[in-house]
């Protein structure tokens, strides 16, 4: 079991979240633009926070911010704000 948060692990999960985010932003359900805007803003903030923490070598908070970002994306997918179908990137 790996119990360390490394730069490689941060990179892997940030890339996964950024990929899901890119897809989600292009897949806003009709009539859900206002809700999507708020989710997109939060995801942007958490991804920015993650990079800030990583620059300070605070990998725990950087990793946590990535997970919060992805959680917002998944929330949008579950609430059908994002019209997505990839069950590997999203909790659908």
C-alpha positions as CSV (number, residue, x, y, z in Angstrom):
1,X,0.0,0.0,0.0
2,X,1.3,3.4,-1.0
3,X,0.9,5.9,1.9
4,X,2.8,8.8,0.5
5,X,1.5,11.7,-1.6
6,X,4.2,12.2,-4.2
7,X,4.6,14.7,-7.1
8,X,3.8,11.8,-9.5
9,X,0.6,11.0,-7.6
10,X,-0.4,14.7,-7.6
11,X,0.3,14.9,-11.3
12,X,-1.7,11.7,-12.1
13,X,-4.8,12.8,-10.2
14,X,-4.6,16.4,-11.3
15,X,-4.5,15.3,-15.0
16,X,-7.4,12.9,-14.4
17,X,-9.5,15.7,-12.8
18,X,-8.5,18.2,-15.5
19,X,-9.5,15.8,-18.2
20,X,-12.9,15.3,-16.5
21,X,-13.3,19.0,-16.1
22,X,-12.5,19.7,-19.7
23,X,-15.2,17.2,-20.8
24,X,-17.7,18.5,-18.2
25,X,-17.3,22.1,-19.4
26,X,-18.2,21.1,-22.9
27,X,-21.2,19.0,-21.8
28,X,-23.4,21.4,-19.9
29,X,-27.0,20.3,-20.1
30,X,-29.5,22.6,-21.7
31,X,-31.1,24.8,-19.1
32,X,-28.4,24.1,-16.5
33,X,-26.0,26.8,-17.5
34,X,-26.4,28.8,-14.3
35,X,-25.7,25.8,-12.1
36,X,-22.8,24.7,-14.2
37,X,-21.2,28.2,-14.0
38,X,-21.1,27.9,-10.2
39,X,-19.6,24.4,-10.3
40,X,-17.1,25.4,-12.9
41,X,-16.0,28.4,-10.7
42,X,-15.5,26.1,-7.7
43,X,-13.5,23.6,-9.6
44,X,-11.3,26.3,-11.0
45,X,-10.7,27.6,-7.5
46,X,-9.8,24.2,-6.1
47,X,-7.5,23.3,-8.9
48,X,-5.8,26.7,-8.4
49,X,-5.5,26.0,-4.7
50,X,-4.0,22.6,-5.4
51,X,-1.2,24.2,-7.5
52,X,-0.7,26.8,-4.8
53,X,-0.3,24.2,-2.1
54,X,2.0,22.1,-4.3
55,X,4.4,25.1,-4.8
56,X,4.6,25.2,-1.0
57,X,5.4,21.5,-0.9
58,X,2.2,21.0,0.9
59,X,1.2,17.8,-0.9
60,X,-1.5,16.8,1.5
61,X,-3.6,19.9,1.0
62,X,-2.7,19.9,-2.8
63,X,-4.1,16.4,-3.0
64,X,-7.2,17.3,-1.0
65,X,-8.0,20.2,-3.2
66,X,-7.8,18.0,-6.3
67,X,-10.3,15.6,-4.6
68,X,-12.6,18.5,-3.8
69,X,-12.4,19.7,-7.4
70,X,-13.3,16.2,-8.7
71,X,-16.1,16.0,-6.1
72,X,-17.7,19.1,-7.5
73,X,-17.5,17.7,-11.0
74,X,-19.1,14.4,-9.9
75,X,-21.8,16.3,-8.1
76,X,-22.6,18.1,-11.4
77,X,-22.6,14.8,-13.2
78,X,-25.0,13.1,-10.7
79,X,-27.3,16.1,-10.7
80,X,-27.3,15.9,-14.5
81,X,-25.9,19.4,-14.8
82,X,-23.2,17.9,-17.0
83,X,-24.4,15.5,-19.7
84,X,-21.6,13.0,-19.4
85,X,-21.4,9.2,-19.9
86,X,-17.8,8.1,-19.0
87,X,-18.2,6.1,-15.8
88,X,-14.4,6.0,-15.4
89,X,-14.1,9.8,-15.1
90,X,-17.4,10.6,-13.5
91,X,-19.7,9.1,-10.8
92,X,-22.8,8.6,-12.9
